[in-house]
């Protein structure tokens, strides 16, 4: 085989391997993007009856006390509490629609019924007031 033939065969092999590598890279990249986009907080408490919580001031106070480190948390409360710092910092990026609704109703009721506890809550999770406006906009229609 001539040198020209060998060079052409070698170029075809390199080209084929480069194509395979590029395609694999694209597939992996799409998989990573899809995974990142699909990442949400645990949905195990999305079914929570938020209206039952916000209509009972004692229960609402219990949630606020947990979130504000004033009392021990139930398992459900602790599940929400662990995500609250990130929820504020990232404007609920990983929240499901149900979680956005839960947070909106919790904030509305706390503001109305327990304003001092709500003020403390906001100071704890957004001490500089940098995140609340965007978060409230994100959850407004939930």
N, CA, C and O atoms as CSV, one atom per row, in Angstrom:
chain,resi,resn,atom,element,x,y,z
A,1,UNK,N,N,0.855,-1.168,0.000
A,1,UNK,CA,C,0.000,0.000,0.000
A,1,UNK,C,C,0.905,1.236,0.000
A,1,UNK,O,O,1.934,1.277,0.674
A,2,UNK,N,N,0.499,2.213,-0.755
A,2,UNK,CA,C,1.302,3.429,-0.874
A,2,UNK,C,C,1.208,4.256,0.402
A,2,UNK,O,O,0.332,4.043,1.239
A,3,UNK,N,N,2.109,5.181,0.525
A,3,UNK,CA,C,2.105,6.072,1.692
A,3,UNK,C,C,0.814,6.876,1.713
A,3,UNK,O,O,0.232,7.101,2.774
A,4,UNK,N,N,0.372,7.303,0.547
A,4,UNK,CA,C,-0.866,8.070,0.454
A,4,UNK,C,C,-2.031,7.227,0.962
A,4,UNK,O,O,-2.877,7.735,1.698
A,5,UNK,N,N,-2.092,5.971,0.592
A,5,UNK,CA,C,-3.151,5.067,1.025
A,5,UNK,C,C,-3.119,4.848,2.526
A,5,UNK,O,O,-4.160,4.826,3.183
A,6,UNK,N,N,-1.894,4.684,3.073
A,6,UNK,CA,C,-1.751,4.495,4.521
A,6,UNK,C,C,-2.214,5.732,5.287
A,6,UNK,O,O,-2.880,5.621,6.316
A,7,UNK,N,N,-1.855,6.912,4.775
A,7,UNK,CA,C,-2.246,8.165,5.428
A,7,UNK,C,C,-3.769,8.314,5.390
A,7,UNK,O,O,-4.380,8.715,6.380
A,8,UNK,N,N,-4.376,7.994,4.257
A,8,UNK,CA,C,-5.834,8.101,4.148
A,8,UNK,C,C,-6.528,7.129,5.099
A,8,UNK,O,O,-7.511,7.490,5.745
A,9,UNK,N,N,-6.023,5.904,5.188
A,9,UNK,CA,C,-6.603,4.927,6.111
A,9,UNK,C,C,-6.473,5.406,7.561
A,9,UNK,O,O,-7.400,5.261,8.358
A,10,UNK,N,N,-5.330,5.969,7.884
A,10,UNK,CA,C,-5.083,6.467,9.233
A,10,UNK,C,C,-6.027,7.645,9.547
A,10,UNK,O,O,-6.565,7.725,10.651
A,11,UNK,N,N,-6.226,8.541,8.598
A,11,UNK,CA,C,-7.130,9.665,8.772
A,11,UNK,C,C,-8.576,9.195,8.959
A,11,UNK,O,O,-9.320,9.758,9.762
A,12,UNK,N,N,-8.960,8.173,8.221
A,12,UNK,CA,C,-10.314,7.630,8.366
A,12,UNK,C,C,-10.498,7.053,9.771
A,12,UNK,O,O,-11.538,7.252,10.397
A,13,UNK,N,N,-9.485,6.339,10.259
A,13,UNK,CA,C,-9.550,5.740,11.592
A,13,UNK,C,C,-9.635,6.826,12.673
A,13,UNK,O,O,-10.451,6.736,13.591
A,14,UNK,N,N,-8.791,7.840,12.553
A,14,UNK,CA,C,-8.804,8.945,13.515
A,14,UNK,C,C,-10.144,9.661,13.455
A,14,UNK,O,O,-10.722,9.977,14.495
A,15,UNK,N,N,-10.634,9.917,12.274
A,15,UNK,CA,C,-11.909,10.594,12.101
A,15,UNK,C,C,-13.045,9.781,12.714
A,15,UNK,O,O,-13.915,10.337,13.386
A,16,UNK,N,N,-13.042,8.489,12.490
A,16,UNK,CA,C,-14.073,7.613,13.039
A,16,UNK,C,C,-14.027,7.611,14.570
A,16,UNK,O,O,-15.064,7.699,15.227
A,17,UNK,N,N,-12.816,7.509,15.130
A,17,UNK,CA,C,-12.676,7.514,16.592
A,17,UNK,C,C,-13.086,8.859,17.187
A,17,UNK,O,O,-13.708,8.906,18.248
A,18,UNK,N,N,-12.745,9.936,16.515
A,18,UNK,CA,C,-13.116,11.276,16.983
A,18,UNK,C,C,-14.630,11.426,16.971
A,18,UNK,O,O,-15.204,11.992,17.901
A,19,UNK,N,N,-15.282,10.924,15.925
A,19,UNK,CA,C,-16.737,10.989,15.827
A,19,UNK,C,C,-17.377,10.212,16.982
A,19,UNK,O,O,-18.312,10.699,17.617
A,20,UNK,N,N,-16.873,9.007,17.251
A,20,UNK,CA,C,-17.415,8.193,18.344
A,20,UNK,C,C,-17.229,8.901,19.679
A,20,UNK,O,O,-18.139,8.919,20.507
A,21,UNK,N,N,-16.051,9.486,19.890
A,21,UNK,CA,C,-15.774,10.199,21.133
A,21,UNK,C,C,-16.712,11.393,21.282
A,21,UNK,O,O,-17.265,11.622,22.358
A,22,UNK,N,N,-16.887,12.135,20.225
A,22,UNK,CA,C,-17.753,13.319,20.259
A,22,UNK,C,C,-19.193,12.918,20.557
A,22,UNK,O,O,-19.856,13.567,21.367
A,23,UNK,N,N,-19.680,11.876,19.928
A,23,UNK,CA,C,-21.052,11.432,20.156
A,23,UNK,C,C,-21.237,10.975,21.599
A,23,UNK,O,O,-22.252,11.285,22.223
A,24,UNK,N,N,-20.257,10.236,22.134
A,24,UNK,CA,C,-20.349,9.797,23.527
A,24,UNK,C,C,-20.363,11.005,24.459
A,24,UNK,O,O,-21.115,11.038,25.434
A,25,UNK,N,N,-19.540,11.981,24.158
A,25,UNK,CA,C,-19.478,13.187,24.984
A,25,UNK,C,C,-20.810,13.927,24.973
A,25,UNK,O,O,-21.262,14.410,26.011
A,26,UNK,N,N,-21.426,14.016,23.826
A,26,UNK,CA,C,-22.715,14.704,23.702
A,26,UNK,C,C,-23.789,13.960,24.493
A,26,UNK,O,O,-24.597,14.583,25.183
A,27,UNK,N,N,-23.801,12.634,24.396
A,27,UNK,CA,C,-24.786,11.839,25.121
A,27,UNK,C,C,-24.602,12.030,26.629
A,27,UNK,O,O,-25.581,12.213,27.352
A,28,UNK,N,N,-23.365,11.988,27.103
A,28,UNK,CA,C,-23.091,12.177,28.531
A,28,UNK,C,C,-23.508,13.580,28.965
A,28,UNK,O,O,-24.105,13.749,30.028
A,29,UNK,N,N,-23.202,14.572,28.160
A,29,UNK,CA,C,-23.568,15.948,28.489
A,29,UNK,C,C,-25.087,16.100,28.604
A,29,UNK,O,O,-25.573,16.720,29.550
A,30,UNK,N,N,-25.827,15.551,27.668
A,30,UNK,CA,C,-27.287,15.626,27.733
A,30,UNK,C,C,-27.819,14.904,28.965
A,30,UNK,O,O,-28.760,15.377,29.603
A,31,UNK,N,N,-27.230,13.773,29.299
A,31,UNK,CA,C,-27.660,13.028,30.484
A,31,UNK,C,C,-27.432,13.852,31.752
A,31,UNK,O,O,-28.287,13.880,32.638
A,32,UNK,N,N,-26.297,14.512,31.836
A,32,UNK,CA,C,-26.000,15.345,33.001
A,32,UNK,C,C,-26.948,16.533,33.095
A,32,UNK,O,O,-27.414,16.870,34.183
A,33,UNK,N,N,-27.231,17.158,31.983
A,33,UNK,CA,C,-28.152,18.300,31.969
A,33,UNK,C,C,-29.550,17.839,32.383
A,33,UNK,O,O,-30.216,18.510,33.171
A,34,UNK,N,N,-29.987,16.722,31.865
A,34,UNK,CA,C,-31.314,16.199,32.215
A,34,UNK,C,C,-31.383,15.856,33.699
A,34,UNK,O,O,-32.390,16.126,34.353
A,35,UNK,N,N,-30.324,15.268,34.228
A,35,UNK,CA,C,-30.287,14.920,35.646
A,35,UNK,C,C,-30.344,16.183,36.501
A,35,UNK,O,O,-31.107,16.247,37.465
A,36,UNK,N,N,-29.550,17.176,36.156
A,36,UNK,CA,C,-29.521,18.421,36.922
A,36,UNK,C,C,-30.878,19.117,36.870
A,36,UNK,O,O,-31.340,19.645,37.881
A,37,UNK,N,N,-31.509,19.123,35.724
A,37,UNK,CA,C,-32.808,19.779,35.575
A,37,UNK,C,C,-33.889,19.044,36.355
A,37,UNK,O,O,-34.845,19.663,36.823
A,38,UNK,N,N,-33.748,17.742,36.496
A,38,UNK,CA,C,-34.771,16.943,37.153
A,38,UNK,C,C,-34.587,16.880,38.669
A,38,UNK,O,O,-35.453,16.352,39.367
A,39,UNK,N,N,-33.484,17.405,39.191
A,39,UNK,CA,C,-33.215,17.318,40.614
A,39,UNK,C,C,-34.177,18.210,41.394
A,39,UNK,O,O,-34.279,19.412,41.146
A,40,UNK,N,N,-34.873,17.594,42.334
A,40,UNK,CA,C,-35.781,18.331,43.206
A,40,UNK,C,C,-35.559,17.854,44.639
A,40,UNK,O,O,-34.887,16.852,44.882
A,41,UNK,N,N,-36.133,18.587,45.568
A,41,UNK,CA,C,-36.099,18.142,46.951
A,41,UNK,C,C,-36.994,16.917,47.085
A,41,UNK,O,O,-37.814,16.631,46.211
A,42,UNK,N,N,-36.826,16.204,48.182
A,42,UNK,CA,C,-37.645,15.021,48.448
A,42,UNK,C,C,-39.131,15.390,48.346
A,42,UNK,O,O,-39.565,16.431,48.838
A,43,UNK,N,N,-39.878,14.527,47.710
A,43,UNK,CA,C,-41.313,14.781,47.531
A,43,UNK,C,C,-42.170,14.044,48.557
A,43,UNK,O,O,-43.397,14.045,48.454
A,44,UNK,N,N,-41.538,13.421,49.538
A,44,UNK,CA,C,-42.308,12.575,50.456
A,44,UNK,C,C,-43.351,13.332,51.273
A,44,UNK,O,O,-44.306,12.725,51.757
A,45,UNK,N,N,-43.189,14.643,51.435
A,45,UNK,CA,C,-44.178,15.423,52.190
A,45,UNK,C,C,-44.960,16.409,51.322
A,45,UNK,O,O,-45.620,17.310,51.840
A,46,UNK,N,N,-44.886,16.237,50.022
A,46,UNK,CA,C,-45.623,17.133,49.123
A,46,UNK,C,C,-47.139,17.031,49.310
A,46,UNK,O,O,-47.871,17.958,48.963
A,47,UNK,N,N,-47.599,15.930,49.846
A,47,UNK,CA,C,-49.045,15.707,50.035
A,47,UNK,C,C,-49.591,16.405,51.284
A,47,UNK,O,O,-50.797,16.376,51.529
A,48,UNK,N,N,-48.724,17.023,52.066
A,48,UNK,CA,C,-49.117,17.632,53.330
A,48,UNK,C,C,-50.309,18.577,53.143
A,48,UNK,O,O,-50.342,19.370,52.202
A,49,UNK,N,N,-51.267,18.485,54.036
A,49,UNK,CA,C,-52.455,19.351,53.981
A,49,UNK,C,C,-52.103,20.702,54.602
A,49,UNK,O,O,-52.291,20.912,55.800
A,50,UNK,N,N,-51.601,21.595,53.792
A,50,UNK,CA,C,-51.126,22.891,54.283
A,50,UNK,C,C,-52.270,23.724,54.849
A,50,UNK,O,O,-52.057,24.512,55.770
A,51,UNK,N,N,-53.461,23.567,54.322
A,51,UNK,CA,C,-54.600,24.341,54.842
A,51,UNK,C,C,-54.918,23.947,56.277
A,51,UNK,O,O,-55.326,24.785,57.081
A,52,UNK,N,N,-54.732,22.683,56.595
A,52,UNK,CA,C,-54.938,22.212,57.968
A,52,UNK,C,C,-53.894,22.840,58.900
A,52,UNK,O,O,-54.203,23.189,60.039
A,53,UNK,N,N,-52.677,22.979,58.417
A,53,UNK,CA,C,-51.603,23.577,59.221
A,53,UNK,C,C,-51.848,25.063,59.437
A,53,UNK,O,O,-51.782,25.549,60.566
A,54,UNK,N,N,-52.127,25.776,58.367
A,54,UNK,CA,C,-52.245,27.236,58.482
A,54,UNK,C,C,-53.549,27.665,59.158
A,54,UNK,O,O,-53.646,28.790,59.647
A,55,UNK,N,N,-54.534,26.800,59.190
A,55,UNK,CA,C,-55.796,27.159,59.847
A,55,UNK,C,C,-55.737,26.917,61.356
A,55,UNK,O,O,-56.622,27.358,62.089
A,56,UNK,N,N,-54.709,26.227,61.817
A,56,UNK,CA,C,-54.544,25.948,63.240
A,56,UNK,C,C,-53.318,26.714,63.737
A,56,UNK,O,O,-52.185,26.332,63.442
A,57,UNK,N,N,-53.537,27.779,64.480
A,57,UNK,CA,C,-52.438,28.645,64.916
A,57,UNK,C,C,-51.408,27.886,65.749
A,57,UNK,O,O,-50.212,28.159,65.654
A,58,UNK,N,N,-51.856,26.950,66.552
A,58,UNK,CA,C,-50.921,26.166,67.375
A,58,UNK,C,C,-49.993,25.312,66.495
A,58,UNK,O,O,-48.798,25.213,66.770
A,59,UNK,N,N,-50.531,24.715,65.466
A,59,UNK,CA,C,-49.719,23.910,64.545
A,59,UNK,C,C,-48.779,24.802,63.746
A,59,UNK,O,O,-47.608,24.470,63.561
A,60,UNK,N,N,-49.282,25.914,63.281
A,60,UNK,CA,C,-48.449,26.867,62.551
A,60,UNK,C,C,-47.303,27.355,63.436
A,60,UNK,O,O,-46.163,27.452,62.983
A,61,UNK,N,N,-47.608,27.661,64.699
A,61,UNK,CA,C,-46.578,28.091,65.655
A,61,UNK,C,C,-45.537,26.999,65.849
A,61,UNK,O,O,-44.346,27.285,65.978
A,62,UNK,N,N,-45.981,25.759,65.870
A,62,UNK,CA,C,-45.065,24.634,66.034
A,62,UNK,C,C,-44.059,24.566,64.878
A,62,UNK,O,O,-42.872,24.321,65.093
A,63,UNK,N,N,-44.545,24.786,63.655
A,63,UNK,CA,C,-43.646,24.811,62.498
A,63,UNK,C,C,-42.659,25.982,62.611
A,63,UNK,O,O,-41.459,25.811,62.394
A,64,UNK,N,N,-43.172,27.165,62.950
A,64,UNK,CA,C,-42.300,28.329,63.087
A,64,UNK,C,C,-41.259,28.114,64.184
A,64,UNK,O,O,-40.089,28.450,64.004
A,65,UNK,N,N,-41.680,27.555,65.317
A,65,UNK,CA,C,-40.744,27.301,66.414
A,65,UNK,C,C,-39.644,26.328,65.994
A,65,UNK,O,O,-38.481,26.507,66.355
A,66,UNK,N,N,-40.006,25.321,65.250
A,66,UNK,CA,C,-39.010,24.376,64.731
A,66,UNK,C,C,-38.048,25.094,63.801
A,66,UNK,O,O,-36.832,25.010,63.970
A,67,UNK,N,N,-38.588,25.794,62.827
A,67,UNK,CA,C,-37.755,26.480,61.830
A,67,UNK,C,C,-36.861,27.541,62.461
A,67,UNK,O,O,-35.767,27.814,61.965
A,68,UNK,N,N,-37.334,28.146,63.568
A,68,UNK,CA,C,-36.577,29.198,64.251
A,68,UNK,C,C,-35.720,28.657,65.401
A,68,UNK,O,O,-35.206,29.427,66.213
A,69,UNK,N,N,-35.570,27.345,65.465
A,69,UNK,CA,C,-34.728,26.687,66.488
A,69,UNK,C,C,-35.197,26.939,67.913
A,69,UNK,O,O,-34.383,27.043,68.830
A,70,UNK,N,N,-36.500,27.035,68.098
A,70,UNK,CA,C,-37.050,27.261,69.436
A,70,UNK,C,C,-37.579,25.985,70.068
A,70,UNK,O,O,-37.845,25.948,71.270
A,71,UNK,N,N,-37.733,24.946,69.271
A,71,UNK,CA,C,-38.202,23.654,69.795
A,71,UNK,C,C,-37.735,22.547,68.863
A,71,UNK,O,O,-37.310,22.795,67.734
A,72,UNK,N,N,-37.822,21.334,69.357
A,72,UNK,CA,C,-37.482,20.191,68.519
A,72,UNK,C,C,-38.490,20.079,67.377
A,72,UNK,O,O,-39.631,20.529,67.474
A,73,UNK,N,N,-38.031,19.473,66.312
A,73,UNK,CA,C,-38.860,19.333,65.111
A,73,UNK,C,C,-39.404,17.923,64.990
A,73,UNK,O,O,-38.754,16.952,65.376
A,74,UNK,N,N,-40.595,17.829,64.453
A,74,UNK,CA,C,-41.110,16.522,64.049
A,74,UNK,C,C,-40.341,16.098,62.799
A,74,UNK,O,O,-39.597,16.894,62.225
A,75,UNK,N,N,-40.517,14.858,62.382
A,75,UNK,CA,C,-39.835,14.390,61.162
A,75,UNK,C,C,-40.239,15.214,59.939
A,75,UNK,O,O,-39.398,15.549,59.104
A,76,UNK,N,N,-41.509,15.533,59.840
A,76,UNK,CA,C,-42.004,16.327,58.705
A,76,UNK,C,C,-41.391,17.729,58.737
A,76,UNK,O,O,-40.908,18.223,57.718
A,77,UNK,N,N,-41.411,18.356,59.893
A,77,UNK,CA,C,-40.837,19.691,60.030
A,77,UNK,C,C,-39.340,19.682,59.712
A,77,UNK,O,O,-38.841,20.566,59.016
A,78,UNK,N,N,-38.638,18.688,60.221
A,78,UNK,CA,C,-37.186,18.586,59.989
A,78,UNK,C,C,-36.888,18.394,58.513
A,78,UNK,O,O,-35.883,18.899,58.012
A,79,UNK,N,N,-37.755,17.664,57.806
A,79,UNK,CA,C,-37.556,17.447,56.376
A,79,UNK,C,C,-37.611,18.768,55.608
A,79,UNK,O,O,-36.814,18.997,54.699
A,80,UNK,N,N,-38.543,19.623,55.973
A,80,UNK,CA,C,-38.626,20.939,55.330
A,80,UNK,C,C,-37.476,21.844,55.776
A,80,UNK,O,O,-36.859,22.528,54.959
A,81,UNK,N,N,-37.198,21.839,57.076
A,81,UNK,CA,C,-36.203,22.740,57.646
A,81,UNK,C,C,-34.823,22.558,57.024
A,81,UNK,O,O,-34.120,23.539,56.784
A,82,UNK,N,N,-34.434,21.330,56.766
A,82,UNK,CA,C,-33.086,21.076,56.240
A,82,UNK,C,C,-32.854,21.750,54.888
A,82,UNK,O,O,-31.713,22.052,54.538
A,83,UNK,N,N,-33.907,21.985,54.136
A,83,UNK,CA,C,-33.770,22.583,52.805
A,83,UNK,C,C,-33.958,24.103,52.797
A,83,UNK,O,O,-33.644,24.750,51.798
A,84,UNK,N,N,-34.455,24.675,53.870
A,84,UNK,CA,C,-34.816,26.104,53.860
A,84,UNK,C,C,-33.664,27.047,53.496
A,84,UNK,O,O,-33.883,27.976,52.719
A,85,UNK,N,N,-32.450,26.854,54.021
A,85,UNK,CA,C,-31.381,27.787,53.614
A,85,UNK,C,C,-31.184,27.809,52.095
A,85,UNK,O,O,-31.070,28.879,51.496
A,86,UNK,N,N,-31.145,26.632,51.482
A,86,UNK,CA,C,-30.958,26.561,50.033
A,86,UNK,C,C,-32.191,27.063,49.281
A,86,UNK,O,O,-32.066,27.684,48.226
A,87,UNK,N,N,-33.357,26.800,49.815
A,87,UNK,CA,C,-34.595,27.283,49.193
A,87,UNK,C,C,-34.533,28.805,49.055
A,87,UNK,O,O,-34.879,29.354,48.009
A,88,UNK,N,N,-34.097,29.469,50.100
A,88,UNK,CA,C,-33.983,30.928,50.037
A,88,UNK,C,C,-32.880,31.366,49.088
A,88,UNK,O,O,-33.095,32.225,48.233
A,89,UNK,N,N,-31.700,30.778,49.238
A,89,UNK,CA,C,-30.548,31.204,48.439
A,89,UNK,C,C,-30.744,30.956,46.945
A,89,UNK,O,O,-30.245,31.716,46.116
A,90,UNK,N,N,-31.470,29.893,46.605
A,90,UNK,CA,C,-31.638,29.536,45.197
A,90,UNK,C,C,-33.056,29.768,44.691
A,90,UNK,O,O,-33.438,29.227,43.653
A,91,UNK,N,N,-33.821,30.547,45.396
A,91,UNK,CA,C,-35.186,30.913,44.986
A,91,UNK,C,C,-36.022,29.701,44.591
A,91,UNK,O,O,-36.723,29.705,43.579
A,92,UNK,N,N,-35.925,28.668,45.417
A,92,UNK,CA,C,-36.781,27.484,45.247
A,92,UNK,C,C,-36.529,26.758,43.916
A,92,UNK,O,O,-37.441,26.139,43.368
A,93,UNK,N,N,-35.313,26.831,43.403
A,93,UNK,CA,C,-34.986,26.179,42.127
A,93,UNK,C,C,-35.303,24.686,42.114
A,93,UNK,O,O,-35.711,24.149,41.084
A,94,UNK,N,N,-35.121,24.019,43.240
A,94,UNK,CA,C,-35.335,22.571,43.288
A,94,UNK,C,C,-36.704,22.201,43.863
A,94,UNK,O,O,-36.984,21.025,44.097
A,95,UNK,N,N,-37.554,23.203,44.090
A,95,UNK,CA,C,-38.875,22.937,44.652
A,95,UNK,C,C,-39.820,22.386,43.590
A,95,UNK,O,O,-39.790,22.786,42.427
A,96,UNK,N,N,-40.644,21.471,44.025
A,96,UNK,CA,C,-41.742,21.025,43.172
A,96,UNK,C,C,-42.840,22.088,43.239
A,96,UNK,O,O,-42.780,22.989,44.076
A,97,UNK,N,N,-43.822,21.991,42.379
A,97,UNK,CA,C,-44.948,22.928,42.431
A,97,UNK,C,C,-45.667,22.833,43.781
A,97,UNK,O,O,-46.095,23.842,44.340
A,98,UNK,N,N,-45.790,21.616,44.288
A,98,UNK,CA,C,-46.446,21.419,45.584
A,98,UNK,C,C,-45.661,22.104,46.698
A,98,UNK,O,O,-46.257,22.705,47.591
A,99,UNK,N,N,-44.342,22.023,46.657
A,99,UNK,CA,C,-43.514,22.659,47.685
A,99,UNK,C,C,-43.601,24.182,47.601
A,99,UNK,O,O,-43.602,24.865,48.625
A,100,UNK,N,N,-43.673,24.701,46.400
A,100,UNK,CA,C,-43.842,26.150,46.238
A,100,UNK,C,C,-45.169,26.588,46.859
A,100,UNK,O,O,-45.241,27.617,47.531
A,101,UNK,N,N,-46.201,25.805,46.628
A,101,UNK,CA,C,-47.514,26.117,47.199
A,101,UNK,C,C,-47.461,26.045,48.732
A,101,UNK,O,O,-47.968,26.935,49.414
A,102,UNK,N,N,-46.855,24.996,49.262
A,102,UNK,CA,C,-46.731,24.855,50.715
A,102,UNK,C,C,-46.003,26.058,51.321
A,102,UNK,O,O,-46.443,26.617,52.326
A,103,UNK,N,N,-44.910,26.443,50.714
A,103,UNK,CA,C,-44.130,27.568,51.229
A,103,UNK,C,C,-44.916,28.881,51.143
A,103,UNK,O,O,-44.901,29.686,52.075
A,104,UNK,N,N,-45.591,29.083,50.031
A,104,UNK,CA,C,-46.379,30.315,49.871
A,104,UNK,C,C,-47.447,30.414,50.950
A,104,UNK,O,O,-47.588,31.452,51.596
A,105,UNK,N,N,-48.199,29.334,51.145
A,105,UNK,CA,C,-49.274,29.351,52.145
A,105,UNK,C,C,-48.724,29.492,53.562
A,105,UNK,O,O,-49.311,30.187,54.391
A,106,UNK,N,N,-47.592,28.829,53.842
A,106,UNK,CA,C,-46.957,28.943,55.148
A,106,UNK,C,C,-46.541,30.389,55.406
A,106,UNK,O,O,-46.780,30.921,56.490
A,107,UNK,N,N,-45.926,31.020,54.422
A,107,UNK,CA,C,-45.477,32.405,54.595
A,107,UNK,C,C,-46.664,33.361,54.759
A,107,UNK,O,O,-46.650,34.232,55.630
A,108,UNK,N,N,-47.666,33.196,53.938
A,108,UNK,CA,C,-48.841,34.072,54.029
A,108,UNK,C,C,-49.482,33.986,55.410
A,108,UNK,O,O,-49.762,35.007,56.038
A,109,UNK,N,N,-49.711,32.769,55.872
A,109,UNK,CA,C,-50.378,32.578,57.162
A,109,UNK,C,C,-49.503,33.045,58.313
A,109,UNK,O,O,-50.001,33.644,59.266
A,110,UNK,N,N,-48.211,32.779,58.235
A,110,UNK,CA,C,-47.300,33.207,59.301
A,110,UNK,C,C,-47.253,34.722,59.397
A,110,UNK,O,O,-47.286,35.289,60.489
A,111,UNK,N,N,-47.175,35.369,58.244
A,111,UNK,CA,C,-47.157,36.839,58.204
A,111,UNK,C,C,-48.411,37.418,58.869
A,111,UNK,O,O,-48.340,38.370,59.646
A,112,UNK,N,N,-49.544,36.822,58.545
A,112,UNK,CA,C,-50.827,37.319,59.035
A,112,UNK,C,C,-51.068,36.977,60.505
A,112,UNK,O,O,-51.462,37.846,61.283
A,113,UNK,N,N,-50.837,35.730,60.889
A,113,UNK,CA,C,-51.228,35.255,62.222
A,113,UNK,C,C,-50.120,35.336,63.270
A,113,UNK,O,O,-50.402,35.488,64.458
A,114,UNK,N,N,-48.878,35.236,62.842
A,114,UNK,CA,C,-47.747,35.211,63.779
A,114,UNK,C,C,-46.622,36.105,63.260
A,114,UNK,O,O,-45.523,35.621,62.987
A,115,UNK,N,N,-46.885,37.390,63.122
A,115,UNK,CA,C,-45.921,38.278,62.475
A,115,UNK,C,C,-44.543,38.320,63.143
A,115,UNK,O,O,-43.530,38.416,62.450
A,116,UNK,N,N,-44.490,38.249,64.475
A,116,UNK,CA,C,-43.182,38.272,65.145
A,116,UNK,C,C,-42.373,37.020,64.804
A,116,UNK,O,O,-41.177,37.102,64.523
A,117,UNK,N,N,-43.027,35.877,64.832
A,117,UNK,CA,C,-42.357,34.620,64.475
A,117,UNK,C,C,-41.926,34.617,63.015
A,117,UNK,O,O,-40.864,34.099,62.670
A,118,UNK,N,N,-42.765,35.204,62.161
A,118,UNK,CA,C,-42.421,35.276,60.741
A,118,UNK,C,C,-41.224,36.194,60.507
A,118,UNK,O,O,-40.353,35.887,59.693
A,119,UNK,N,N,-41.182,37.314,61.217
A,119,UNK,CA,C,-40.041,38.230,61.097
A,119,UNK,C,C,-38.755,37.527,61.512
A,119,UNK,O,O,-37.722,37.667,60.856
A,120,UNK,N,N,-38.822,36.779,62.594
A,120,UNK,CA,C,-37.658,36.012,63.054
A,120,UNK,C,C,-37.251,34.961,62.013
A,120,UNK,O,O,-36.066,34.753,61.756
A,121,UNK,N,N,-38.238,34.316,61.431
A,121,UNK,CA,C,-38.003,33.316,60.383
A,121,UNK,C,C,-37.258,33.936,59.202
A,121,UNK,O,O,-36.268,33.383,58.723
A,122,UNK,N,N,-37.736,35.074,58.747
A,122,UNK,CA,C,-37.085,35.743,57.608
A,122,UNK,C,C,-35.669,36.186,57.958
A,122,UNK,O,O,-34.763,36.081,57.130
A,123,UNK,N,N,-35.473,36.677,59.174
A,123,UNK,CA,C,-34.124,37.084,59.582
A,123,UNK,C,C,-33.173,35.891,59.642
A,123,UNK,O,O,-31.985,36.017,59.347
A,124,UNK,N,N,-33.700,34.751,60.020
A,124,UNK,CA,C,-32.862,33.543,60.115
A,124,UNK,C,C,-32.442,33.050,58.733
A,124,UNK,O,O,-31.277,32.713,58.523
A,125,UNK,N,N,-33.371,33.008,57.802
A,125,UNK,CA,C,-33.084,32.402,56.492
A,125,UNK,C,C,-32.680,33.415,55.421
A,125,UNK,O,O,-32.189,33.037,54.357
A,126,UNK,N,N,-32.885,34.681,55.699
A,126,UNK,CA,C,-32.463,35.730,54.771
A,126,UNK,C,C,-32.052,36.967,55.576
A,126,UNK,O,O,-32.697,38.012,55.491
A,127,UNK,N,N,-30.974,36.840,56.357
A,127,UNK,CA,C,-30.597,37.917,57.282
A,127,UNK,C,C,-30.289,39.250,56.609
A,127,UNK,O,O,-30.489,40.304,57.212
A,128,UNK,N,N,-29.813,39.219,55.385
A,128,UNK,CA,C,-29.478,40.459,54.690
A,128,UNK,C,C,-30.589,40.925,53.749
A,128,UNK,O,O,-30.463,41.964,53.101
A,129,UNK,N,N,-31.666,40.162,53.675
A,129,UNK,CA,C,-32.778,40.537,52.805
A,129,UNK,C,C,-32.453,40.447,51.323
A,129,UNK,O,O,-33.047,41.157,50.512
A,130,UNK,N,N,-31.515,39.580,50.967
A,130,UNK,CA,C,-31.082,39.475,49.566
A,130,UNK,C,C,-31.951,38.543,48.736
A,130,UNK,O,O,-31.985,38.663,47.511
A,131,UNK,N,N,-32.654,37.616,49.378
A,131,UNK,CA,C,-33.301,36.538,48.630
A,131,UNK,C,C,-34.827,36.579,48.627
A,131,UNK,O,O,-35.458,36.035,47.721
A,132,UNK,N,N,-35.410,37.205,49.610
A,132,UNK,CA,C,-36.866,37.108,49.807
A,132,UNK,C,C,-37.689,37.603,48.628
A,132,UNK,O,O,-38.675,36.968,48.253
A,133,UNK,N,N,-37.302,38.718,48.042
A,133,UNK,CA,C,-38.111,39.281,46.952
A,133,UNK,C,C,-38.203,38.312,45.773
A,133,UNK,O,O,-39.290,38.083,45.242
A,134,UNK,N,N,-37.074,37.747,45.365
A,134,UNK,CA,C,-37.096,36.808,44.245
A,134,UNK,C,C,-37.852,35.539,44.613
A,134,UNK,O,O,-38.633,35.025,43.812
A,135,UNK,N,N,-37.626,35.033,45.817
A,135,UNK,CA,C,-38.329,33.827,46.256
A,135,UNK,C,C,-39.840,34.066,46.250
A,135,UNK,O,O,-40.597,33.228,45.760
A,136,UNK,N,N,-40.276,35.184,46.780
A,136,UNK,CA,C,-41.711,35.467,46.816
A,136,UNK,C,C,-42.299,35.583,45.413
A,136,UNK,O,O,-43.443,35.193,45.179
A,137,UNK,N,N,-41.528,36.111,44.498
A,137,UNK,CA,C,-41.985,36.208,43.107
A,137,UNK,C,C,-42.124,34.805,42.505
A,137,UNK,O,O,-43.087,34.518,41.794
A,138,UNK,N,N,-41.150,33.935,42.801
A,138,UNK,CA,C,-41.178,32.565,42.254
A,138,UNK,C,C,-42.356,31.766,42.773
A,138,UNK,O,O,-42.942,30.982,42.027
A,139,UNK,N,N,-42.712,31.944,44.024
A,139,UNK,CA,C,-43.788,31.138,44.616
A,139,UNK,C,C,-45.157,31.820,44.560
A,139,UNK,O,O,-46.154,31.236,44.984
A,140,UNK,N,N,-45.213,33.026,44.050
A,140,UNK,CA,C,-46.448,33.825,44.074
A,140,UNK,C,C,-47.657,33.135,43.451
A,140,UNK,O,O,-48.768,33.268,43.963
A,141,UNK,N,N,-47.469,32.421,42.386
A,141,UNK,CA,C,-48.603,31.805,41.684
A,141,UNK,C,C,-48.753,30.320,41.963
A,141,UNK,O,O,-49.514,29.621,41.293
A,142,UNK,N,N,-48.023,29.851,42.951
A,142,UNK,CA,C,-48.066,28.403,43.255
A,142,UNK,C,C,-49.276,28.062,44.100
A,142,UNK,O,O,-49.476,26.899,44.451
